[in-house]
Amino acid sequence: MSTRSGLRERSLQQLDPLGTLGALPLTHIAAIAAPVIGLLLGLARWEQTERPVFTVLAILCLIVASALLVYATSPMRAPFTGRIHWTVAGLGALAALFGSLAQTATDMTLRDQWGMITLGILLVAATPYRSARSLAMVGLAAGGFLVVLIAAESARFNLPIPLAVLIIIGILPVVALTSAGIEFANAAVTARERWQAHAASASLELASLLKPAFARSVQQDRVTVLNQEVVPFFSDLLSSEQVTDADLEHARSISEAFRAIMIADVNSGWLADAAEESAHKAGYELHAVTAVRDDARLADLLTYEQRVSVRALLVALFAESSLTPAGFSAVVTGDMKSTDMVITAQTKKPRAMHAHLRPYFAAVRVVFPHMRVATNKTHLTLRFSYEQ
């Protein structure tokens, strides 16, 4: 699956990966609550349970589902995929089934069917990480499963209540929690998209205003190079009586150097500009001509979300006090279909830098699913492969 197709999901995690980190405590609370509720209610009814082995299996399913939920929502394992979402929901539904089988012939009402409540908790816990469409599909499947389960058990409910009422009561936790999750996901995603559209419009307007200033800055850089290298050389040449081989060699080296700088500036793309700007904000002078290599300017093809995540990572990278700016490099290779980007930073404390950048890894991993991080005694290296 390409990165671009993954971005069409419109989940809060895709649009605001850093903001989604704030939902982690709630996710962990839900992951703990589901098996704890199952355990407490299962123990409360233990003496009346006809098949306790199924109660144990139900609680084990909830523990596995909660552990998978916590594991998959970790910032270092983003994004939270649809396969994992369905797996968590399936384990929750299996727990509901086992909980019902444990009370066969003893549960004459729905009041002890705690599996339906824990299933709803597991479903709502995935709200920040999946799209409203995905939440609706999983919720609909879970509700359908409960309808079948309640209908199959209706014969042993010795109550003067229509089957439709029993079904409504049974699926109410899943319907209520899923509906709340869908509404929140829609509202959060719409707000983020509106903000992004406003930010993109403001960025274009700012770029048009700053373009003349950038042009003057580039012109001033050319004048500086001429004053420091070319003018002194010609002054020395005019004051001398003859042109030596050394003068010719010096002139050739100045010409080649100046030509290389001009070509490199022309070929400089978005990644080089982002690296220079990030370094400047941190008080460093970075020569992106030599530090960044993107000959085909493949980084210019990055999506808006990818650029935001990479720029945020670069800003955080240069803000880290243990960074050695001279040891920074970025290399982009590949073609229009498949691209590799490697960012290497020299640091005195690689573990501290890794810890400092961990939240930003989460943002990058959402839009670059194949990101890998490696550290040694002196360097931290990030490599992400992606399809255009």
C-alpha positions in Angstrom: 0.0 0.0 0.0 1.4 3.3 -0.9 1.7 6.1 1.5 -0.6 8.3 -0.4 -3.4 5.8 -0.3 -3.0 5.4 3.4 -3.4 9.1 3.9 -7.0 9.0 2.4 -8.3 7.3 5.5 -9.0 10.6 7.3 -8.2 9.5 10.8 -7.1 11.8 13.6 -3.8 9.9 13.8 -3.1 10.5 10.1 -3.9 14.2 10.2 -2.5 15.1 13.7 -0.1 12.4 14.8 1.5 14.5 17.5 -1.9 15.6 18.9 -3.0 12.0 19.0 -0.3 11.3 21.5 -2.5 13.0 24.1 -5.1 10.3 23.7 -2.7 7.6 24.8 -3.6 7.8 28.5 -7.3 7.4 27.7 -6.5 4.4 25.5 -4.5 2.8 28.3 -7.3 3.4 30.8 -9.8 1.7 28.4 -7.4 -1.2 27.8 -7.1 -1.7 31.6 -10.8 -1.2 32.2 -12.0 -3.9 29.8 -10.3 -7.0 31.4 -10.8 -5.5 35.0 -14.5 -5.2 34.5 -14.7 -8.7 33.0 -12.7 -10.1 35.9 -14.7 -8.4 38.6 -18.1 -9.3 37.1 -16.9 -12.8 36.3 -15.8 -13.4 39.9 -19.0 -11.9 41.3 -21.0 -14.5 39.4 -18.4 -17.3 39.8 -20.5 -19.5 42.1 -23.5 -19.4 39.7 -21.4 -20.0 36.6 -22.1 -23.4 35.0 -18.9 -23.5 32.9 -16.2 -21.5 34.6 -13.6 -22.5 31.9 -15.4 -20.2 29.5 -15.2 -17.3 31.9 -11.5 -17.8 32.1 -11.3 -17.9 28.3 -13.3 -14.7 28.0 -11.0 -12.9 30.4 -8.0 -14.2 28.6 -9.4 -12.8 25.3 -9.9 -9.4 26.9 -6.3 -9.4 28.3 -4.9 -10.3 24.8 -7.1 -7.7 23.1 -6.1 -5.0 25.6 -2.4 -5.9 25.3 -2.6 -5.7 21.5 -4.4 -2.3 21.8 -1.7 -0.9 24.0 1.1 -2.4 21.8 -0.3 -1.2 18.5 -1.1 2.4 19.6 2.4 2.9 20.8 4.0 5.9 19.0 6.8 3.7 17.8 4.4 1.4 16.0 2.1 3.9 14.3 -0.2 3.8 12.4 -2.9 1.7 14.0 -4.0 -0.4 11.0 -7.3 -1.8 10.1 -6.1 -5.3 10.5 -5.3 -4.7 14.2 -8.6 -2.8 14.7 -10.5 -5.8 13.4 -8.4 -8.2 15.5 -9.1 -6.3 18.7 -12.8 -6.2 17.9 -12.8 -9.9 17.1 -11.2 -10.7 20.4 -13.7 -8.6 22.2 -16.6 -10.4 20.4 -15.0 -13.7 21.3 -14.9 -12.7 24.9 -18.6 -11.8 24.8 -19.3 -15.3 23.3 -17.3 -17.1 25.9 -19.0 -15.0 28.7 -22.4 -16.0 27.4 -21.5 -19.7 27.1 -20.2 -19.7 30.7 -23.7 -18.8 31.9 -25.8 -21.1 29.8 -28.9 -22.2 31.7 -28.1 -19.9 34.6 -28.4 -16.4 33.1 -32.1 -15.7 32.8 -31.6 -12.0 32.0 -29.0 -9.8 30.2 -27.8 -8.1 33.3 -24.8 -10.4 33.7 -23.7 -10.2 30.1 -20.6 -8.1 30.8 -19.0 -9.1 27.5 -21.2 -6.6 25.6 -19.9 -3.8 27.8 -16.3 -4.7 27.5 -16.7 -5.0 23.7 -18.0 -1.5 23.5 -15.1 -0.2 25.6 -12.5 -1.8 23.3 -14.3 -0.3 20.2 -14.3 3.2 21.6 -10.7 3.0 22.6 -9.7 2.9 18.9 -11.5 6.2 18.1 -8.4 8.5 17.8 -6.6 6.0 15.5 -9.2 5.1 12.9 -11.5 6.9 10.5 -15.2 7.3 11.2 -15.9 4.9 8.3 -13.7 2.2 9.8 -15.3 2.7 13.2 -18.7 2.4 11.7 -17.9 -0.8 9.8 -16.4 -2.5 12.9 -19.2 -1.3 15.1 -21.8 -2.5 12.7 -20.1 -5.9 12.5 -19.9 -6.1 16.3 -23.5 -5.1 16.7 -24.6 -7.7 14.1 -22.7 -10.4 16.0 -24.4 -9.5 19.3 -27.8 -9.5 17.5 -27.2 -13.1 16.4 -25.9 -14.1 19.8 -28.9 -12.6 21.7 -31.3 -14.2 19.2 -29.7 -17.6 19.7 -30.0 -17.2 23.5 -33.6 -15.8 23.5 -35.2 -19.2 24.2 -33.7 -19.3 27.7 -34.8 -15.8 28.7 -37.9 -16.5 30.7 -39.1 -12.9 30.5 -42.3 -11.4 29.0 -40.2 -9.1 26.8 -40.2 -9.1 23.0 -37.0 -10.3 21.3 -36.5 -6.9 19.7 -36.4 -5.2 23.1 -33.9 -7.8 24.3 -31.7 -7.1 21.3 -31.9 -3.3 21.8 -30.9 -3.7 25.5 -28.0 -6.1 24.6 -26.4 -4.0 21.8 -27.0 -0.7 23.5 -23.4 -0.4 25.0 -21.8 -1.1 21.6 -24.2 1.2 19.7 -23.8 4.1 22.2 -20.0 3.9 22.5 -19.5 3.4 18.7 -21.8 6.3 17.9 -19.9 8.5 20.3 -16.6 7.5 18.8 -17.8 8.1 15.2 -19.1 11.6 16.1 -15.8 12.5 17.8 -13.8 11.2 14.9 -15.8 13.2 12.4 -15.7 16.4 14.4 -11.9 16.1 15.2 -11.0 15.3 11.6 -13.1 18.1 10.1 -11.5 20.6 12.5 -8.0 19.4 11.6 -8.7 19.6 7.9 -10.2 23.1 8.2 -7.1 24.2 10.1 -4.8 22.6 7.6 -6.5 24.3 4.7 -6.2 27.7 6.5 -2.6 27.0 7.3 -1.8 26.1 3.7 -3.5 29.2 2.4 -1.5 31.4 4.9 1.7 29.6 3.9 1.2 30.4 0.2 0.4 34.0 1.0 3.5 34.3 3.2 5.7 32.7 0.5 4.5 35.2 -2.1 5.3 38.1 0.3 8.8 36.7 1.2 9.8 35.9 -2.4 11.3 39.3 -3.1 13.2 39.2 0.1 14.6 35.7 -0.8 15.6 37.0 -4.2 17.5 39.9 -2.6 19.2 37.5 -0.1 20.3 35.3 -3.0 21.7 38.3 -4.8 23.6 39.4 -1.7 25.1 36.0 -1.3 26.4 36.2 -4.9 27.9 39.6 -4.2 29.5 38.3 -1.0 31.2 35.4 -2.9 32.5 37.9 -5.5 33.9 40.2 -2.9 35.6 37.5 -0.9 37.1 35.4 -3.8 36.9 37.0 -7.2 37.6 40.7 -6.5 40.8 40.0 -4.4 42.1 37.6 -7.0 41.7 40.1 -9.8 43.2 42.9 -7.7 46.3 40.8 -7.1 46.4 39.8 -10.7 46.3 43.5 -11.9 49.0 44.5 -9.5 51.4 41.8 -10.6 53.5 42.1 -13.8 52.8 38.7 -15.2 50.4 35.8 -15.0 51.9 32.7 -13.6 50.8 29.0 -13.8 49.7 29.4 -10.1 47.4 32.3 -11.1 45.9 30.2 -13.8 45.3 27.3 -11.4 43.8 29.7 -8.8 41.5 31.2 -11.4 40.4 27.7 -12.5 39.7 26.6 -8.9 37.6 29.8 -8.3 35.7 29.2 -11.5 34.9 25.6 -10.7 34.0 26.4 -7.1 31.7 29.3 -8.1 30.1 27.2 -10.8 29.5 24.3 -8.4 27.9 26.6 -5.9 25.6 28.1 -8.6 24.6 24.7 -9.9 24.0 23.4 -6.4 21.9 26.4 -5.5 19.8 25.9 -8.7 19.3 22.2 -7.9 18.6 22.9 -4.2 15.1 21.5 -3.4 12.6 21.5 -0.6 14.6 19.3 1.7 17.8 21.4 1.6 15.7 24.6 2.3 14.0 22.9 5.2 17.3 21.7 6.7 18.9 25.1 6.4 15.9 26.9 7.9 15.7 24.4 10.8 19.4 24.8 11.5 19.1 28.6 11.4 16.3 28.5 14.0 18.6 26.6 16.3 21.5 29.1 15.7 23.5 26.9 13.4 24.9 27.7 9.9 24.3 24.7 7.7 25.7 24.4 4.2 22.9 22.4 2.7 24.8 22.3 -0.6 27.1 19.7 0.9 24.9 18.3 3.7 21.8 17.5 1.7 21.9 15.3 -1.5 18.8 15.1 -3.5 20.0 15.2 -7.1 16.6 14.3 -8.6 14.7 16.6 -6.2 12.5 13.7 -5.1 11.8 15.4 -1.8 9.9 18.0 -3.7 7.2 15.4 -4.4 6.4 14.7 -0.8 2.8 15.3 0.3 1.8 18.1 2.6 1.6 15.6 5.6 5.0 14.2 4.8 6.6 17.6 4.6 5.1 18.7 7.9 6.4 15.6 9.7 9.9 15.8 8.2 10.2 19.5 8.9 9.0 19.0 12.5 11.6 16.3 12.9 14.4 18.5 11.5 13.5 21.3 13.8 13.5 19.0 16.8 16.8 17.4 15.6 18.7 20.7 15.4 17.2 21.8 18.7 18.8 18.9 20.5 21.8 20.2 22.5 23.9 17.0 21.9 23.8 17.4 18.1 27.1 18.1 16.2 25.8 20.2 13.2 28.8 19.4 11.0 27.8 15.7 11.2 24.3 16.2 9.8 23.5 14.8 6.4 20.4 13.8 4.4 20.4 11.7 1.2 17.4 11.0 -1.0 17.7 8.3 -3.6 15.4 6.3 -5.9 13.0 7.2 -8.6 9.5 8.5 -9.2 7.9 5.3 -7.9 10.0 4.2 -4.9 12.2 6.5 -2.8 14.6 6.1 0.1 15.5 9.0 2.5 18.3 8.7 5.0 18.9 11.3 7.6 22.1 11.0 9.7 23.0 13.1 12.8 26.2 13.0 14.7 25.6 13.3 18.4 27.4 13.1 21.7 24.5 11.4 23.4 22.6 9.1 20.9 20.3 7.7 23.5 19.3 11.1 24.8 18.6 12.3 21.3 16.6 9.1 20.5 14.4 9.8 23.6 14.1 13.5 22.7 12.9 12.6 19.2 10.6 9.7 20.1 7.3 11.8 19.8 8.4 13.0 16.4 9.2 9.4 15.3 5.5 8.8 15.9 4.5 11.6 13.5 7.0 10.4 10.8 6.0 6.8 11.1 2.3 7.6 10.4 3.2 9.0 6.9 6.3 6.8 6.4 5.2 3.4 7.6 8.6 1.8 6.8 10.7 4.1 8.9 13.6 2.6 10.8 15.8 4.1 13.5 19.4 3.0 14.2 21.9 4.3 16.8 25.5 3.7 17.6 28.0 5.4 19.9 28.2 8.6 17.8 25.4 8.7 15.3 21.6 8.4 15.0 20.3 7.3 11.6 16.7 7.5 10.3 15.8 5.7 7.1 12.3 5.8 5.6 11.3 4.1 2.3 8.1 5.1 0.6 6.2 4.9 -2.7 5.3 8.1 -4.5 
